[in-house]
Amino acid sequence: MPFIGKSPTAGFASIVKDDLTPNGSTTAFTLSKQVANANDIAVFLGNVRQEPTDAYTVNGTTLTMSEAPASGLNFYVLHIAGTHESSVVPADNTISTAKIQASAVTSAKLASGAAVANVGTDGIGATQLNLADNYTFTGTHKTNNGFVLLASKSDSSAVNYNSNVDLVDFSSHTSDYRQFFYTIDFYPTSGGNYHLFQYFKHTNTTSLLNMRVVCNGWIDNNNQATPNTGTSNYLRTWFTAAGPGIAGHISGYIFNGKRSDADYDCGAMGTTNYHYSGQGNVTATFSAMATGSSADGIGKIGLNLDAVGHSNDMLGKANCKVWGIC
């Protein structure tokens, strides 16, 4: 039929009728649909429409009459609310972010393999990251063999290692791990020949661990490298290393024990290679064991360089990493 105004977006829905059976004592009846309020339905008793809220109330699907309808009366309900269904289909590209409730879109609603927030379907790659930039990542990284990277240091510019310089502090992890693997790469940038000493500190302290130390190795000219043995706070790992401009490398393990008496309870051992000035390349092994109580274990690694035959500052760049072993 003709009408004035905008064309409706949908038609009319059928009215739902509930036929109820009174027994003269029951006042509560169950409806077939949820009802918001008493005005959303028309209740007829003996074909006479009843007064909303006075003759009846509703709560969800429960209709409660103020008096029990007599048995045998014609008793029915018409659901008159919402009989006109309005349905509008938004045009393409018209739903904005502001129209979507926060946290409403979950992974269950995303297509498998969909690209999300600059992350490609195959993960993060050159498209998502500028591979020429430097990025800082937090947390830990676990390798396939169960090593978890806990701490690292990489000198971007030359540092004076004439005195004690702590490289890494992994004290916060000593309660979770007993064994650690570490690497140190050192590249002298100025000064002359030098001795390189490693030192280890007790967890969460500035105290150097006193150790019984041994370091022995061979030079590629088939001569024995100058050994280091004794008791000290320092482990002389390189003797008369050539510098500047010649890098050396250290890798080792740290063991923090759990003996109740805490005596000789932690230590380190490993291998190293460097260039012995005037002699050749050296491959050596080293070991350091605590000489006394060390229940707290090792929590820090550091370096100290001693100049050989000159008074220049010993500047260089160190790269150190520590992994916990699961």
C-alpha angles and dihedrals in degrees: 000000000000119000140178121240137023117348112259115253092220142013133250124285125225119262113248116227124201116198111206131193117222121202101184095255109053118089101172121072133177119238126207094234139039112261124205098201142345093268091063092073137048114220119201124193116182085352090298116121113237128226112258116241091004100060095025146002132202136214115181105305095345120102114195120194119208088226129023109260114240118256116264097026120131101253124179143144130220118205100218101165120095095015090138108067115204113200122177122182110208116232118251116281094011102110109094129200090252090063093059118082115244113265090006094121111072133179089262088069095049122092116248109265094015116156110244129194098336093318111123125226088255095045132263116336144146091303092059098037133047099231090200092063130081118243131191116220123193130204127037134303121215120205124215091258094057100263114140117201106230107166140004142178129193120178110223091189135023117288127200106243095180088116136026113311118181109222103188137001115206096161093124090063101049092092090057101041135039098186129051135182119208140180131198126191115187127190117184113216102183141006126052136270117339148176115240120214127191120205134186128209131208115257113279093356140093092230117120116228114245107225145182100234135198127177123171134162149144134252121224088247085069094252123126115255114239104276128223121212135156140065121308148130087246133062109211101215101167126038120201093344114191118249157231114021100014116104127211133196138218130187126176152146129248120205122197110190132201104222113151093227091049092215116146084352103150140030149146137236135176151123134274142184129199141144116272105213112250092358111065142247118339131208113191143165126220139192133188126184129183114255096204146009112339107155091147091060130210115316105160139045125201145168135227123184124205117201117234116214097341141070100222121123113263103236122178149132123258130195115194133174132180126198128191114226114226 
